[in-house]
Amino acid sequence: MNPNLSQQDGQIRIRPSIFTPHPAGIANVTITNIELAESTIEGWAPRLCFDLESDLADERGQPRLLRSYVSTTFSPGSKLEAVVLATLGRSAADFGPQEELVVEEMVGRSCRVVVKHDTKDGKTRSLVTEWVPTTNLADDDVQF
């Protein structure tokens, strides 16, 4: 149930939600779920929707959540290869006709992501722009 919604004495009461986007910068995250999603562009490959739990807390003390969409195109230099490298330590070249990537193996894995802000229609949102292994990125290696 929505914690900002209540019904008392026959009245529906809605408290405004407090939302601030995930801070820009480097975040340690854990992949909590992956789902297949259709592309928003007709004729393009489907996308993977990654649900991420950050190690940073929100206003209520709960882990901040992020969502990132990545194309299912799995080739050298692709964004999906960056995710696989960050979480499983393997590249697209490590897979082939005898071994396919099992996407669910990334669930529960941790890595670091670079979060940037984008403002559209007056609303600021957080975007995951890079995926990196937790051991390969110093905080001063990234420019915002």
N, C-alpha and C positions, 0 to 999 in steps of 0.2 A: 504494500500500500504506500502511496505517496505520503511522506512525512509532513508535507506542506498542506495537505488536504484533510479536513476533518468535518464531521457533521455533528452538531450539537443543538439540541432543542429544536430540531426540524430545520435548522439553518446550515447551509453549506458554507464552510469557511475555508478560504485559500490564503495561505501566507506566501508572500513573494519568495521565489527561490533566490538563493545567494549563489552566484556562479562567477568564478574567475577562471580564465583559461589556465592550463598548466603553464608554469613559468617557462620562458624560452631558455634554452641552454642544453646541457647534457643531462640526461636522466637515466638512472638505472631502472630497467623495467623487467617484468616477467610476463611472458605470453600466457594468458589465461584461457583463450579460446581462439579458434580459427574456423571461419565459415566461408563457403563459396558464395560469391555475389556476382550478379550479372553486371557487365560494364554499363556505364551510363551513356556510352557512345555506341550506337548501333553498328554491329559488324566487328567490334573489337573483342579480344579475348576476355573471358570472365576474369574476375579479380578475387583475391583472397582478402578477407576482412580479418585483421588481427586485432583482438582485444588485448590491451596491455594494462598492467597494474604497475604504477610507478612507486618508487620508494619514498616519494614526497607525499605528505598528507594534505588534505583539503581543509576547508574551514571547520568541518565537523570532526576532524581528526582521522578521517577515513583515507585509505590510499587513493591518490588521484588516478583516474582512469583515462586512457587514451585509446583512440581507434585509428588504425592505419590500413589503407587499402593498397594492395600490391598486385600488379598484373601476374597472371599465371605463366607468363612467358619466362622460361627458365633457360637462360643461356649466359655465356660469359659476359660480364658487364651489366647484366640486368639487375633491377632492384631486388627481385626474388633471390638472385644469387647472393646479394649483400646480406639479406636476412638469413639465408642458410649458412653463410660463412660466419655471421655474428652469433648464431645460436648453436649450430652443429659443428662448426669448424671445418666445413667442407665446401668445395667450389662446384660449379656446374660440371667441370671436367672430371670430377670424381664419380659422376654417375654416367650411366650408359644404357645400352640395350638390356643388359643383364640386371641392372639395379635402378629402380625408379626412386624418386624422392617421395617419402611417406610424410606428408605435411604434418600429420598429427604428432610426429616425433618432436616437433618444435614446441608443443604445448608444455608448459611448466619450465621451459628453458629461460634463462636470463641473459640479457645483453644490455648494451647502452644504445640510446638513440639520441639524435640531435633534434630538438624541438624548436621550431621557429613559429612566430605569430604571423597571421594573415588577417587583414581586416576587409570584410566584404559587407556591404549594406549596413555599415556602422557597427557590425558585430565582429569581435576579435575571436579567432579560433586558433587552436594549436595544431600545427602540422608536423608530423614526423618526416624529416627530410633526409636523414642518414641513419643507417644501422651499422653498429660496430661491435666487435667482441669487447667484453669488459676489460680485457687485458691490453688492448691495442690503442687506447686513446687517452691522452692526457688532457686535462681541462683546457689548457692553453693551445691545443692543436686545432681548435675550431673557432671560426670567426662567425659572428652573428650579424 
